[in-house]
C-alpha cells in the first residue's frame, strides 16, 4: 500500500489530505489563524462554579466559556495549584518543578466548590475544540505529546502503550525512560517507540521538557489571565506527528516555508525519510494534480455513492450521526435477496469506515443496514466493520447489529465533524436566478484583465477558471489566451481549477495573493 500526504497551503487556510493507494482517507482543513486547538495550554480564570454539575466554566478567551469537570482536575491538582502559586510569587527566579512538594492526590469523590473559587487562575489544556454551541472542554491534567512519548508534569510513573505486546520490550522501555525522566514528571511511552534507541528517546524527552519550561516561564511572566502559554505545533506538523510512519512514499507541500518546517521535523524524527518531503511547484492546484479535489466533491455531501449503484445517506444531528444504507439500482443476485443484502452491506461497511475517518465523525453513529435474516450474515458484517475500523486512530466501540438491524458505533470526538460543501451555488447570480449572457463571460474576463493591467498596474498574475472555460480560452492556434498576452503582456497565466464553479473566476498576483475583482453589481442580490 502506498501512502502520500498532500498539503495545500492557502493564504487563509491549510488543507491536509492523506491518500492510501491514491484513495482519500483523511482530510483536515483549518484556518491559519485557528485558535483553541486540542493540546493548547492556557492560563485561565474561573468564571462560574456549577455545584450541580460538579464542574465550572473557565475563561480562556474563547467566545463561549470553556467547561471543566471536577474529575478533569487530575489527581495531582493540589500539587499543581501550590506550584503555580510559587511560580507566580517570584517574577525574577523560576521555581524548579523538581523541588516542588507533592501533596496528597485529589479525592475522586470531592466537589468543585471545595477545590476552586471564582476568579482563581489555573493552568488548563484543551481536550475538545468548541463544537456547535459548546465552548472548549478542558483538563488540568496537562500533557505534552511527542512522537515517541507523552510528558506529564507531576506524574509519578512510566506507562507503556498496551499495543506493545512483547514483555521484554515493555520492560526495556520502562526502565530506559524511568532512568531518563526528571523528578516530578510522568511519561507515557507511545506505540511507535517500540525498538527505538535510547538516544532517540532521550532527544525527544529533552524537547518535551523544553516545551514545559517555556510554558511555565510564560505563566511566570503573564500579566493576567486568560493567556495562551503553549500552542500546539502547526496543524501540518501536528497531524504528521500522529500519522507519520516510515512507509510513506511522499509528502508534497505547495508552500516553501511550511515545506521547510515539515522537512525539519521529519529530519529530526526519521532522518532516513527526509527526502520524501518534496515541494510542489506546478501551475495546476496541488489538490487537482493529485486527484484530491474530485474525491472531495464525491466523498462529502448528504449522499455518497459506492460500488454498483449502492449509496449511503449521511445525516448529521445535534446529538448523533445517522447513516442509511440503500441498494439503489443494484441487480439482485441469482441466489436471492439475502446474498444481495449481504454484499451491499459489506460494501457499505467498507465505505463507512472510510467516511468516519474522512469526515472525522465523532460521538454516536447509528447505521441502518439492509435487513438480513441469517445470524451468520449479521456476524460476518459485524466482523467486517471491526476489521475495517482497525485502521482508525480514534478510540471507538462497535456493537453488533440489534434486532432492528441497527449498528451503533461510538467514536472519539475532539473537534467538529469535517464538512465540505459539494453543491456549487451560482457565482454570478448568487441565488437571484438571473445572470449576464454566458457567451459574454470571456468579454467580462478581458475587462477585468484590462483594469488590472492598465488601471491598477498589476502586469503579472494568474487567472483561475473552471477547466471547461480554461479549455475554451486555450483552444486554437491563436487562442484567446494568446491574444490577451499579445495585447496585455506575457505575464498572464491561465490555470484550470476543479474547485471553481462553471462561471467562477479568481485572480492571484505573482505572490499567490488573492486579488478581489468582484464588482458591486456582481455580488448584489
VEXKE-143562 format. One record per residue (C-alpha): residue in one letter; residue number from 0; x, y, z. Coordinates in pm, 1 decimal. Layout:
N
ATOM  code  pos      east     north        up
ATOM     A  NUM         X         Y         Z
...
***
This chain:
525
ATOM  code  pos      east     north        up
ATOM     X    0       0.0       0.0       0.0
ATOM     X    1     130.9     344.3     -92.8
ATOM     X    2      64.4     636.8     139.3
ATOM     X    3     101.1    1002.1      43.8
ATOM     X    4      30.4    1326.9     227.8
ATOM     X    5     -76.3    1626.6      20.8
ATOM     X    6     -65.3    1967.7     193.1
ATOM     X    7    -237.2    2264.3      30.0
ATOM     X    8    -131.7    2593.6     190.2
ATOM     X    9    -350.7    2892.2     107.2
ATOM     X   10    -325.6    3248.9     245.9
ATOM     X   11    -614.8    3192.8     489.3
ATOM     X   12    -621.2    2815.7     544.8
ATOM     X   13    -423.8    2491.0     534.7
ATOM     X   14    -573.4    2168.1     399.2
ATOM     X   15    -413.1    1827.0     451.7
ATOM     X   16    -510.7    1509.7     266.7
ATOM     X   17    -389.6    1155.0     335.3
ATOM     X   18    -405.9     917.8      38.6
ATOM     X   19    -376.8     541.3      65.7
ATOM     X   20    -334.0     375.9    -273.7
ATOM     X   21    -447.3     710.1    -427.3
ATOM     X   22    -774.5     693.8    -229.3
ATOM     X   23    -856.4     982.1       4.9
ATOM     X   24    -895.3     850.5     362.1
ATOM     X   25    -830.8    1152.6     586.7
ATOM     X   26    -881.6    1523.4     534.7
ATOM     X   27    -821.8    1822.1     762.9
ATOM     X   28    -889.1    2187.2     689.7
ATOM     X   29    -818.0    2470.5     931.0
ATOM     X   30    -780.9    2848.9     916.2
ATOM     X   31    -418.4    2954.2     951.2
ATOM     X   32    -510.2    3173.9    1248.4
ATOM     X   33    -711.0    2892.0    1413.3
ATOM     X   34    -714.9    2906.7    1791.3
ATOM     X   35    -840.0    2683.1    2071.7
ATOM     X   36    -689.6    2372.5    1911.5
ATOM     X   37    -657.5    2046.2    2102.3
ATOM     X   38    -333.2    2047.0    2301.9
ATOM     X   39    -310.6    2423.7    2355.4
ATOM     X   40    -237.8    2522.9    2717.2
ATOM     X   41    -386.0    2837.8    2871.1
ATOM     X   42    -364.8    3030.9    3192.0
ATOM     X   43    -739.1    3059.7    3253.2
ATOM     X   44    -961.9    3225.6    3509.5
ATOM     X   45   -1254.8    3052.7    3681.4
ATOM     X   46   -1572.3    3237.7    3583.7
ATOM     X   47   -1852.9    3038.5    3742.4
ATOM     X   48   -1890.5    2732.4    3966.1
ATOM     X   49   -2166.9    2481.0    3890.4
ATOM     X   50   -2206.4    2259.9    4204.2
ATOM     X   51   -2499.4    2072.2    4047.7
ATOM     X   52   -2275.0    1955.4    3762.3
ATOM     X   53   -1967.2    1935.4    3988.3
ATOM     X   54   -1795.6    2148.4    3725.6
ATOM     X   55   -1705.0    2508.1    3643.8
ATOM     X   56   -1673.5    2743.2    3349.7
ATOM     X   57   -1331.9    2889.6    3273.9
ATOM     X   58   -1243.0    3196.4    3068.9
ATOM     X   59    -965.8    3110.2    2822.1
ATOM     X   60   -1050.4    3382.0    2570.6
ATOM     X   61   -1299.2    3175.7    2369.9
ATOM     X   62   -1633.9    3322.4    2262.0
ATOM     X   63   -1800.1    3066.0    2490.2
ATOM     X   64   -1654.6    2989.9    2833.8
ATOM     X   65   -1475.2    2655.2    2847.4
ATOM     X   66   -1608.0    2363.1    3055.1
ATOM     X   67   -1401.5    2193.0    3327.0
ATOM     X   68   -1538.3    1899.6    3527.5
ATOM     X   69   -1410.1    1812.0    3874.1
ATOM     X   70   -1281.1    1473.4    3753.3
ATOM     X   71   -1071.4    1655.9    3490.5
ATOM     X   72    -877.9    1846.5    3756.1
ATOM     X   73    -645.9    1547.1    3781.9
ATOM     X   74    -518.8    1360.5    4085.4
ATOM     X   75    -220.2    1597.3    4122.7
ATOM     X   76    -422.5    1919.8    4111.9
ATOM     X   77    -330.5    2016.2    4470.8
ATOM     X   78      41.9    1986.5    4391.3
ATOM     X   79      -4.8    2180.6    4068.6
ATOM     X   80    -201.2    2457.5    4242.4
ATOM     X   81      67.0    2506.4    4507.0
ATOM     X   82     345.7    2505.3    4245.9
ATOM     X   83     158.8    2761.7    4034.8
ATOM     X   84     140.2    2999.0    4332.5
ATOM     X   85     514.7    2956.7    4391.8
ATOM     X   86     589.3    3038.0    4025.9
ATOM     X   87     365.6    3346.0    4021.0
ATOM     X   88     500.5    3479.7    4352.5
ATOM     X   89     851.6    3537.1    4209.9
ATOM     X   90     869.9    3710.6    3870.6
ATOM     X   91    1250.9    3701.6    3853.4
ATOM     X   92    1351.6    3348.1    3951.1
ATOM     X   93    1164.3    3043.5    3822.7
ATOM     X   94    1096.0    2788.5    4094.5
ATOM     X   95    1208.0    2447.3    3953.4
ATOM     X   96     941.1    2178.9    3943.7
ATOM     X   97    1190.8    1919.4    4065.8
ATOM     X   98    1191.0    2096.4    4405.8
ATOM     X   99     811.5    2120.4    4425.3
ATOM     X  100     636.8    1936.5    4707.1
ATOM     X  101     395.1    1661.1    4611.3
ATOM     X  102      67.9    1683.0    4802.3
ATOM     X  103    -187.3    1401.0    4850.2
ATOM     X  104    -399.0    1305.9    4549.9
ATOM     X  105    -726.4    1485.9    4495.4
ATOM     X  106   -1014.8    1267.1    4625.2
ATOM     X  107   -1228.4    1121.5    4346.0
ATOM     X  108   -1548.4    1191.2    4539.3
ATOM     X  109   -1465.7    1557.1    4607.6
ATOM     X  110   -1658.1    1865.4    4497.3
ATOM     X  111   -1567.1    2154.1    4269.5
ATOM     X  112   -1653.4    2426.9    4523.7
ATOM     X  113   -1400.9    2283.3    4771.9
ATOM     X  114   -1124.0    2284.0    4508.9
ATOM     X  115   -1173.7    2609.5    4314.2
ATOM     X  116   -1310.8    2957.2    4368.8
ATOM     X  117   -1437.9    3222.8    4129.9
ATOM     X  118   -1154.9    3440.2    3996.0
ATOM     X  119    -884.2    3179.0    4059.8
ATOM     X  120    -616.0    3141.1    3790.9
ATOM     X  121    -542.3    2785.0    3678.9
ATOM     X  122    -340.5    2614.3    3404.2
ATOM     X  123    -569.1    2424.6    3168.7
ATOM     X  124    -533.6    2231.6    2843.5
ATOM     X  125    -791.8    2192.6    2567.2
ATOM     X  126    -904.0    1834.1    2508.1
ATOM     X  127   -1204.3    1915.0    2284.7
ATOM     X  128   -1240.6    2205.9    2046.7
ATOM     X  129   -1554.9    2424.0    2050.7
ATOM     X  130   -1836.4    2225.4    1884.5
ATOM     X  131   -2165.2    2386.3    1777.6
ATOM     X  132   -2286.0    2598.2    2070.3
ATOM     X  133   -2047.0    2445.1    2324.7
ATOM     X  134   -1719.2    2600.3    2430.4
ATOM     X  135   -1391.0    2406.6    2459.2
ATOM     X  136   -1359.7    2113.9    2702.3
ATOM     X  137   -1065.7    2143.6    2943.2
ATOM     X  138    -842.2    1939.6    3170.1
ATOM     X  139    -591.1    2040.8    3437.6
ATOM     X  140    -405.3    1712.0    3387.2
ATOM     X  141    -153.2    1865.0    3144.5
ATOM     X  142      41.5    1660.6    2890.5
ATOM     X  143     294.9    1742.3    2618.6
ATOM     X  144     279.5    1495.2    2332.2
ATOM     X  145     573.7    1390.9    2118.2
ATOM     X  146     608.8    1118.2    1860.0
ATOM     X  147     751.8     855.3    2097.6
ATOM     X  148     619.1     964.7    2435.2
ATOM     X  149     387.9    1194.0    2628.1
ATOM     X  150     529.3    1403.4    2913.4
ATOM     X  151     301.7    1458.8    3217.0
ATOM     X  152     407.5    1721.7    3475.4
ATOM     X  153     354.7    1599.4    3834.9
ATOM     X  154     301.5    1245.3    3712.8
ATOM     X  155     473.7     976.0    3913.9
ATOM     X  156     508.5     674.4    3688.0
ATOM     X  157     610.4     547.8    3345.2
ATOM     X  158     339.9     371.6    3143.2
ATOM     X  159     390.5     179.4    2820.6
ATOM     X  160     132.6     154.1    2541.5
ATOM     X  161     -73.5    -164.3    2566.2
ATOM     X  162     -24.0    -213.7    2191.6
ATOM     X  163     338.3    -307.2    2260.1
ATOM     X  164     289.6    -676.5    2337.5
ATOM     X  165     639.7    -818.3    2394.0
ATOM     X  166     716.2    -831.7    2765.4
ATOM     X  167    1092.0    -779.3    2730.1
ATOM     X  168    1043.3    -471.4    2510.0
ATOM     X  169     792.4    -323.4    2755.9
ATOM     X  170    1038.9    -375.3    3040.3
ATOM     X  171    1327.0    -226.8    2838.7
ATOM     X  172    1131.1      88.2    2750.7
ATOM     X  173    1000.3     132.9    3103.5
ATOM     X  174    1344.1     100.9    3264.7
ATOM     X  175    1504.2     322.7    2999.2
ATOM     X  176    1256.6     608.1    3035.3
ATOM     X  177    1249.2     573.0    3414.7
ATOM     X  178    1625.1     636.4    3423.6
ATOM     X  179    1591.7     943.4    3194.7
ATOM     X  180    1295.9    1136.7    3329.9
ATOM     X  181    1344.7    1408.1    3592.3
ATOM     X  182    1171.2    1409.3    3929.5
ATOM     X  183     802.3    1507.2    3937.7
ATOM     X  184     736.1    1402.3    3579.5
ATOM     X  185     543.9    1106.2    3444.0
ATOM     X  186     576.1     960.1    3094.8
ATOM     X  187     351.5     756.0    2867.5
ATOM     X  188     553.1     563.3    2608.7
ATOM     X  189     369.6     550.6    2274.6
ATOM     X  190     345.0     253.4    2040.4
ATOM     X  191     589.5     395.1    1781.5
ATOM     X  192     865.8     393.8    2045.2
ATOM     X  193     894.6      15.6    2009.3
ATOM     X  194    1250.3     -75.3    1911.7
ATOM     X  195    1382.6     283.5    1935.8
ATOM     X  196    1729.4     354.2    2071.0
ATOM     X  197    1798.2     535.4    2397.7
ATOM     X  198    1946.9     835.8    2215.1
ATOM     X  199    1625.2     892.8    2015.9
ATOM     X  200    1406.9     872.4    2326.3
ATOM     X  201    1639.6    1097.0    2524.6
ATOM     X  202    1639.1    1360.2    2248.9
ATOM     X  203    1259.7    1374.6    2240.6
ATOM     X  204    1234.5    1384.8    2619.5
ATOM     X  205    1462.5    1691.0    2620.6
ATOM     X  206    1243.5    1855.0    2355.5
ATOM     X  207     927.3    1794.9    2560.2
ATOM     X  208    1093.9    1925.6    2876.5
ATOM     X  209    1192.5    2240.8    2686.3
ATOM     X  210     826.7    2291.7    2589.8
ATOM     X  211     720.8    2258.1    2952.4
ATOM     X  212     986.7    2505.4    3069.3
ATOM     X  213     882.7    2754.1    2802.0
ATOM     X  214     515.8    2722.5    2905.7
ATOM     X  215     577.0    2765.0    3279.8
ATOM     X  216     808.1    3062.6    3219.2
ATOM     X  217     524.1    3230.7    3028.2
ATOM     X  218     297.6    3172.3    3326.2
ATOM     X  219     556.4    3341.3    3546.5
ATOM     X  220     559.8    3648.5    3319.9
ATOM     X  221     185.2    3656.5    3243.6
ATOM     X  222      23.6    3983.6    3345.4
ATOM     X  223    -324.5    3837.9    3379.4
ATOM     X  224    -547.2    3554.5    3262.1
ATOM     X  225    -666.9    3445.5    3014.6
ATOM     X  226    -347.6    3393.7    2816.8
ATOM     X  227    -215.5    3131.9    2575.5
ATOM     X  228     102.3    2985.8    2724.1
ATOM     X  229     168.4    2689.3    2495.6
ATOM     X  230      49.0    2646.7    2138.8
ATOM     X  231      42.1    2312.9    1963.8
ATOM     X  232     263.6    2271.0    1661.5
ATOM     X  233     130.6    2387.0    1326.0
ATOM     X  234    -155.3    2169.3    1205.7
ATOM     X  235      58.0    2015.0     932.4
ATOM     X  236     332.6    1910.8    1176.3
ATOM     X  237      84.8    1800.8    1446.6
ATOM     X  238    -100.7    1574.8    1203.2
ATOM     X  239     224.3    1423.0    1078.9
ATOM     X  240     337.3    1363.3    1438.2
ATOM     X  241      38.9    1133.8    1492.1
ATOM     X  242      15.7     987.9    1141.4
ATOM     X  243     372.5     955.7    1021.9
ATOM     X  244     522.0     615.9     960.4
ATOM     X  245     822.6     504.1     764.1
ATOM     X  246     609.7     351.8     486.1
ATOM     X  247     514.6     693.7     347.9
ATOM     X  248     613.2     739.2     -14.2
ATOM     X  249     584.1    1115.3     -33.7
ATOM     X  250     481.2    1434.4     145.3
ATOM     X  251     404.3    1710.4    -104.2
ATOM     X  252     369.8    2076.1       1.2
ATOM     X  253     295.1    2380.6    -213.8
ATOM     X  254     445.0    2634.0      29.2
ATOM     X  255     819.9    2675.5      79.0
ATOM     X  256     802.2    2782.7     445.6
ATOM     X  257     569.3    2501.4     556.6
ATOM     X  258     775.0    2255.1     349.7
ATOM     X  259    1086.4    2368.0     538.7
ATOM     X  260     911.6    2317.9     876.2
ATOM     X  261     796.3    1968.2     783.2
ATOM     X  262    1136.4    1875.5     640.0
ATOM     X  263    1299.1    1984.6     966.2
ATOM     X  264    1053.2    1778.9    1170.3
ATOM     X  265    1095.8    1463.6     958.5
ATOM     X  266    1474.7    1509.1     966.7
ATOM     X  267    1457.0    1515.2    1347.3
ATOM     X  268    1235.2    1206.2    1392.8
ATOM     X  269    1333.1     994.8    1088.9
ATOM     X  270    1642.8    1128.8     908.5
ATOM     X  271    1641.9     842.5     658.7
ATOM     X  272    1298.5     954.2     529.1
ATOM     X  273    1372.9    1326.8     496.3
ATOM     X  274    1390.7    1300.4     116.5
ATOM     X  275    1019.8    1213.7      88.9
ATOM     X  276     929.1    1576.3     176.2
ATOM     X  277     905.7    1748.9    -160.0
ATOM     X  278     795.5    2099.9    -261.0
ATOM     X  279     522.3    2122.3    -524.2
ATOM     X  280     581.5    2396.0    -782.3
ATOM     X  281     335.3    2302.2   -1058.1
ATOM     X  282      93.4    2554.6   -1205.6
ATOM     X  283    -213.2    2330.0   -1156.7
ATOM     X  284    -352.9    2349.2    -797.2
ATOM     X  285    -188.9    2077.8    -588.2
ATOM     X  286    -516.4    1906.9    -493.6
ATOM     X  287    -622.6    1894.2    -859.6
ATOM     X  288    -286.9    1747.0    -959.9
ATOM     X  289    -313.3    1456.7    -711.0
ATOM     X  290    -684.5    1390.7    -765.3
ATOM     X  291    -791.5    1515.6    -421.1
ATOM     X  292   -1044.1    1776.8    -536.5
ATOM     X  293   -1254.9    1528.2    -731.1
ATOM     X  294   -1257.7    1284.5    -437.9
ATOM     X  295   -1361.4    1565.6    -201.8
ATOM     X  296   -1652.8    1653.1    -430.0
ATOM     X  297   -1766.9    1289.6    -446.7
ATOM     X  298   -1684.1    1189.1     -87.8
ATOM     X  299   -1875.0    1457.9     100.8
ATOM     X  300   -2235.8    1567.2      92.4
ATOM     X  301   -2555.3    1401.0     208.4
ATOM     X  302   -2542.2    1116.3     -46.6
ATOM     X  303   -2228.4     907.5    -100.5
ATOM     X  304   -2220.2     653.8    -383.5
ATOM     X  305   -2011.9     340.3    -366.0
ATOM     X  306   -1986.3      30.2    -582.6
ATOM     X  307   -2253.5     -95.8    -824.9
ATOM     X  308   -2515.0     172.7    -768.6
ATOM     X  309   -2548.5     139.5    -389.4
ATOM     X  310   -2521.0     452.3    -177.2
ATOM     X  311   -2516.2     588.7     176.5
ATOM     X  312   -2726.9     875.2     308.8
ATOM     X  313   -2549.1    1052.9     595.1
ATOM     X  314   -2738.9    1293.2     819.4
ATOM     X  315   -2582.6    1499.4    1098.6
ATOM     X  316   -2795.0    1592.3    1400.7
ATOM     X  317   -2712.3    1777.8    1722.1
ATOM     X  318   -2673.6    1454.2    1919.3
ATOM     X  319   -2557.2    1193.7    1665.9
ATOM     X  320   -2487.8    1094.5    1306.9
ATOM     X  321   -2737.3     873.6    1124.8
ATOM     X  322   -2640.8     661.6     822.4
ATOM     X  323   -2886.3     481.3     595.5
ATOM     X  324   -2770.0     208.6     354.3
ATOM     X  325   -2952.6     182.2      20.5
ATOM     X  326   -2906.6     -80.1    -251.2
ATOM     X  327   -3002.5     171.7    -520.4
ATOM     X  328   -3002.0      31.7    -874.6
ATOM     X  329   -2820.6    -291.4    -787.7
ATOM     X  330   -2941.2    -601.2    -973.3
ATOM     X  331   -3041.3    -883.6    -742.1
ATOM     X  332   -2809.3   -1182.3    -724.8
ATOM     X  333   -2927.3   -1514.8    -863.3
ATOM     X  334   -2903.9   -1680.9    -520.7
ATOM     X  335   -3155.0   -1443.4    -364.4
ATOM     X  336   -3216.8   -1128.4    -168.9
ATOM     X  337   -3013.6   -1241.1     133.6
ATOM     X  338   -2689.3   -1265.9     -65.1
ATOM     X  339   -2764.3    -931.9    -232.6
ATOM     X  340   -2823.1    -765.4     106.5
ATOM     X  341   -2501.3    -910.1     249.6
ATOM     X  342   -2288.6    -788.3     -41.5
ATOM     X  343   -2444.6    -441.2     -28.2
ATOM     X  344   -2392.3    -421.1     348.3
ATOM     X  345   -2029.6    -534.5     325.7
ATOM     X  346   -1961.2    -264.9      67.4
ATOM     X  347   -2133.2     -11.7     293.7
ATOM     X  348   -1912.8    -120.5     586.8
ATOM     X  349   -1600.5     -57.6     376.7
ATOM     X  350   -1718.5     286.9     266.4
ATOM     X  351   -1849.9     385.0     609.7
ATOM     X  352   -1517.0     309.5     778.6
ATOM     X  353   -1350.6     542.7     526.0
ATOM     X  354   -1617.3     809.7     576.8
ATOM     X  355   -1571.5     809.2     954.2
ATOM     X  356   -1200.7     884.8     912.4
ATOM     X  357   -1252.6    1124.2     623.0
ATOM     X  358   -1519.3    1336.8     793.3
ATOM     X  359   -1376.4    1280.3    1143.1
ATOM     X  360   -1726.8    1194.7    1262.5
ATOM     X  361   -1741.8    1151.8    1638.8
ATOM     X  362   -1991.4    1082.4    1915.4
ATOM     X  363   -2272.0     834.8    1841.6
ATOM     X  364   -2315.8     693.9    1489.7
ATOM     X  365   -2625.6     484.9    1416.0
ATOM     X  366   -2623.1     282.1    1092.9
ATOM     X  367   -2936.2     133.1     937.2
ATOM     X  368   -2810.7    -157.4     726.3
ATOM     X  369   -3031.9    -353.8     488.6
ATOM     X  370   -3217.9    -623.9     682.4
ATOM     X  371   -3059.0    -970.3     686.0
ATOM     X  372   -3233.8   -1281.8     815.9
ATOM     X  373   -2935.4   -1509.3     877.2
ATOM     X  374   -2744.3   -1468.5    1205.7
ATOM     X  375   -2419.4   -1578.3    1038.8
ATOM     X  376   -2452.0   -1296.6     781.9
ATOM     X  377   -2502.5   -1041.4    1057.3
ATOM     X  378   -2190.4   -1175.0    1231.4
ATOM     X  379   -1990.2   -1150.4     907.2
ATOM     X  380   -2095.7    -786.0     871.8
ATOM     X  381   -2001.8    -706.5    1232.9
ATOM     X  382   -1657.4    -867.3    1192.8
ATOM     X  383   -1600.8    -681.3     864.0
ATOM     X  384   -1679.0    -347.2    1030.8
ATOM     X  385   -1446.5    -423.6    1322.5
ATOM     X  386   -1167.0    -518.4    1081.5
ATOM     X  387   -1212.9    -200.3     876.1
ATOM     X  388   -1202.3      19.0    1186.6
ATOM     X  389    -862.4    -115.5    1296.1
ATOM     X  390    -701.9     149.6    1073.6
ATOM     X  391    -880.0     426.2    1266.5
ATOM     X  392    -658.6     607.6    1520.1
ATOM     X  393    -955.9     749.1    1714.5
ATOM     X  394   -1087.6     545.4    2006.6
ATOM     X  395   -1408.4     369.4    1909.0
ATOM     X  396   -1652.7      99.4    2013.7
ATOM     X  397   -1879.1    -106.8    1785.1
ATOM     X  398   -2187.7    -302.0    1891.7
ATOM     X  399   -2329.7    -595.4    1691.9
ATOM     X  400   -2648.2    -544.2    1492.3
ATOM     X  401   -2957.2    -500.6    1708.3
ATOM     X  402   -3280.5    -688.1    1642.9
ATOM     X  403   -3394.0    -385.4    1441.7
ATOM     X  404   -3092.7    -417.8    1208.2
ATOM     X  405   -2915.5    -111.9    1353.2
ATOM     X  406   -2543.3     -93.0    1430.9
ATOM     X  407   -2430.4     151.6    1698.6
ATOM     X  408   -2081.0     297.0    1691.5
ATOM     X  409   -1919.2     542.4    1931.0
ATOM     X  410   -1610.7     727.1    1814.0
ATOM     X  411   -1388.2     973.0    1996.4
ATOM     X  412   -1483.2    1331.1    1917.3
ATOM     X  413   -1230.5    1608.3    1981.9
ATOM     X  414   -1327.1    1854.2    1707.3
ATOM     X  415   -1631.3    1927.9    1488.5
ATOM     X  416   -1701.6    1678.4    1209.7
ATOM     X  417   -1544.0    1782.5     880.9
ATOM     X  418   -1796.1    1916.5     631.8
ATOM     X  419   -1713.3    2017.7     274.6
ATOM     X  420   -1973.2    2196.5      63.4
ATOM     X  421   -2003.9    1998.3    -260.5
ATOM     X  422   -2306.9    2174.4    -405.0
ATOM     X  423   -2199.8    2478.2    -604.7
ATOM     X  424   -2402.9    2797.6    -584.5
ATOM     X  425   -2415.5    3021.2    -889.1
ATOM     X  426   -2116.2    3256.0    -858.8
ATOM     X  427   -2274.7    3526.9   -1072.7
ATOM     X  428   -2642.8    3549.3    -974.5
ATOM     X  429   -2596.9    3447.0    -606.0
ATOM     X  430   -2943.2    3295.1    -594.8
ATOM     X  431   -3137.1    3557.7    -792.1
ATOM     X  432   -3179.0    3326.7   -1092.6
ATOM     X  433   -3066.8    3589.3   -1346.0
ATOM     X  434   -2717.3    3621.7   -1490.4
ATOM     X  435   -2547.6    3800.6   -1773.1
ATOM     X  436   -2531.3    3610.1   -2100.0
ATOM     X  437   -2271.9    3332.7   -2058.9
ATOM     X  438   -2138.4    3397.0   -2411.1
ATOM     X  439   -2016.9    3732.7   -2279.5
ATOM     X  440   -1820.9    3572.0   -1991.6
ATOM     X  441   -1483.6    3593.3   -2169.1
ATOM     X  442   -1553.2    3956.9   -2254.7
ATOM     X  443   -1613.7    4017.1   -1883.9
ATOM     X  444   -1282.1    3847.9   -1802.0
ATOM     X  445   -1099.7    4064.8   -2055.8
ATOM     X  446   -1242.4    4380.0   -1898.9
ATOM     X  447   -1106.1    4261.8   -1562.0
ATOM     X  448    -763.9    4198.4   -1717.8
ATOM     X  449    -765.0    4541.6   -1882.2
ATOM     X  450    -845.8    4702.9   -1547.5
ATOM     X  451    -573.3    4503.1   -1369.2
ATOM     X  452    -303.5    4591.2   -1622.8
ATOM     X  453    -390.2    4947.0   -1722.4
ATOM     X  454    -565.0    5087.7   -1413.4
ATOM     X  455    -421.1    4900.3   -1114.2
ATOM     X  456     -78.5    4832.7   -1267.8
ATOM     X  457     -56.1    4458.0   -1196.5
ATOM     X  458     104.0    4301.8   -1504.6
ATOM     X  459     194.2    3954.6   -1377.4
ATOM     X  460     -97.3    3748.7   -1245.5
ATOM     X  461    -272.6    3412.5   -1264.6
ATOM     X  462    -637.2    3366.1   -1362.4
ATOM     X  463    -805.3    3054.6   -1216.6
ATOM     X  464   -1115.7    2935.6   -1404.5
ATOM     X  465   -1323.1    2618.6   -1442.3
ATOM     X  466   -1140.3    2353.0   -1656.1
ATOM     X  467   -1402.7    2379.8   -1935.0
ATOM     X  468   -1356.7    2756.4   -1953.0
ATOM     X  469    -977.1    2714.0   -1947.2
ATOM     X  470   -1002.1    2470.9   -2238.5
ATOM     X  471   -1206.7    2726.2   -2436.0
ATOM     X  472    -959.6    3007.6   -2360.7
ATOM     X  473    -662.9    2790.4   -2470.4
ATOM     X  474    -816.1    2641.3   -2786.7
ATOM     X  475    -691.5    2722.5   -3136.7
ATOM     X  476    -357.7    2822.6   -3288.7
ATOM     X  477    -413.3    3186.1   -3197.1
ATOM     X  478    -607.7    3123.8   -2879.8
ATOM     X  479    -790.6    3376.2   -2669.2
ATOM     X  480    -511.1    3344.2   -2415.1
ATOM     X  481    -250.4    3425.7   -2681.8
ATOM     X  482    -447.5    3730.8   -2796.1
ATOM     X  483    -468.9    3854.4   -2436.0
ATOM     X  484     -94.1    3805.5   -2392.6
ATOM     X  485     -16.7    3999.5   -2711.6
ATOM     X  486    -247.4    4280.9   -2601.4
ATOM     X  487    -172.2    4298.6   -2226.7
ATOM     X  488     166.4    4127.5   -2189.0
ATOM     X  489     309.5    3781.8   -2129.0
ATOM     X  490     251.6    3798.7   -1753.3
ATOM     X  491     -96.6    3643.6   -1791.3
ATOM     X  492    -131.1    3275.1   -1692.9
ATOM     X  493    -448.2    3067.4   -1714.5
ATOM     X  494    -489.0    2783.9   -1461.2
ATOM     X  495    -778.0    2531.4   -1464.4
ATOM     X  496    -915.4    2478.4   -1112.0
ATOM     X  497   -1159.7    2198.2   -1033.5
ATOM     X  498   -1285.6    2366.8    -716.6
ATOM     X  499   -1444.2    2655.6    -911.3
ATOM     X  500   -1797.8    2661.2   -1049.2
ATOM     X  501   -1858.5    2696.3   -1424.2
ATOM     X  502   -1864.3    3077.7   -1447.1
ATOM     X  503   -1649.4    3148.1   -1143.2
ATOM     X  504   -1304.8    3305.9   -1159.1
ATOM     X  505   -1025.5    3409.0    -923.1
ATOM     X  506    -724.3    3634.1    -980.5
ATOM     X  507    -393.8    3586.8    -793.0
ATOM     X  508     -80.2    3800.9    -809.5
ATOM     X  509     270.9    3660.4    -855.4
ATOM     X  510     298.5    3611.9    -476.1
ATOM     X  511     -15.3    3390.3    -479.7
ATOM     X  512    -219.1    3657.1    -300.1
ATOM     X  513    -588.2    3674.2    -394.2
ATOM     X  514    -697.2    3983.7    -591.4
ATOM     X  515   -1062.4    4073.8    -537.4
ATOM     X  516   -1202.0    4178.3    -877.1
ATOM     X  517   -1569.8    4127.9    -793.2
ATOM     X  518   -1781.2    4431.8    -874.6
ATOM     X  519   -2072.9    4552.5    -668.1
ATOM     X  520   -2331.0    4463.8    -931.8
ATOM     X  521   -2191.1    4108.6    -944.8
ATOM     X  522   -2234.4    4030.8    -576.1
ATOM     X  523   -2552.4    4224.9    -501.8
ATOM     X  524   -2864.3    4017.8    -455.5
***
